[in-house]
């Protein structure tokens, strides 16, 4: 996975997950921030289950691309939407 111009592997994703707060199923909530390799990464988190990482396109946003579907995805997955 590419984060802030850096290639990030499964260990970094697990570290990011470990620092996040417990998310409620089906609610995107307020954005959270994590420091990863010196970069500040904002993300939304919801749900429980297998982790699903959503990455928006250039010039877009997590809320714009994923806001309408994140609650449904969070019913069966732990969703992380990078912003």
WOCOR-V703598 format. One record per residue. N is the residue number from 1. RES is the residue in three letters. PSI is psi in whole degrees, -180 to 180 (999 if undefined). Layout:
BEGIN
n=N res=RES psi=PSI
n=N res=RES psi=PSI
END
This chain:
BEGIN
n=1 res=UNK psi=142
n=2 res=UNK psi=125
n=3 res=UNK psi=122
n=4 res=UNK psi=42
n=5 res=UNK psi=5
n=6 res=UNK psi=141
n=7 res=UNK psi=125
n=8 res=UNK psi=129
n=9 res=UNK psi=-177
n=10 res=UNK psi=-35
n=11 res=UNK psi=-40
n=12 res=UNK psi=-37
n=13 res=UNK psi=-43
n=14 res=UNK psi=-38
n=15 res=UNK psi=-40
n=16 res=UNK psi=-41
n=17 res=UNK psi=-39
n=18 res=UNK psi=-29
n=19 res=UNK psi=-13
n=20 res=UNK psi=158
n=21 res=UNK psi=164
n=22 res=UNK psi=133
n=23 res=UNK psi=148
n=24 res=UNK psi=143
n=25 res=UNK psi=128
n=26 res=UNK psi=1
n=27 res=UNK psi=127
n=28 res=UNK psi=-39
n=29 res=UNK psi=-166
n=30 res=UNK psi=151
n=31 res=UNK psi=149
n=32 res=UNK psi=164
n=33 res=UNK psi=141
n=34 res=UNK psi=146
n=35 res=UNK psi=121
n=36 res=UNK psi=115
n=37 res=UNK psi=38
n=38 res=UNK psi=-2
n=39 res=UNK psi=142
n=40 res=UNK psi=117
n=41 res=UNK psi=122
n=42 res=UNK psi=139
n=43 res=UNK psi=161
n=44 res=UNK psi=149
n=45 res=UNK psi=139
n=46 res=UNK psi=155
n=47 res=UNK psi=177
n=48 res=UNK psi=151
n=49 res=UNK psi=-159
n=50 res=UNK psi=140
n=51 res=UNK psi=134
n=52 res=UNK psi=118
n=53 res=UNK psi=123
n=54 res=UNK psi=128
n=55 res=UNK psi=121
n=56 res=UNK psi=166
n=57 res=UNK psi=172
n=58 res=UNK psi=131
n=59 res=UNK psi=11
n=60 res=UNK psi=-166
n=61 res=UNK psi=163
n=62 res=UNK psi=-44
n=63 res=UNK psi=-39
n=64 res=UNK psi=-41
n=65 res=UNK psi=-37
n=66 res=UNK psi=-7
n=67 res=UNK psi=-38
n=68 res=UNK psi=-19
n=69 res=UNK psi=-12
n=70 res=UNK psi=-40
n=71 res=UNK psi=-42
n=72 res=UNK psi=-42
n=73 res=UNK psi=-35
n=74 res=UNK psi=-11
n=75 res=UNK psi=-28
n=76 res=UNK psi=-4
n=77 res=UNK psi=159
n=78 res=UNK psi=110
n=79 res=UNK psi=129
n=80 res=UNK psi=119
n=81 res=UNK psi=109
n=82 res=UNK psi=144
n=83 res=UNK psi=999
END
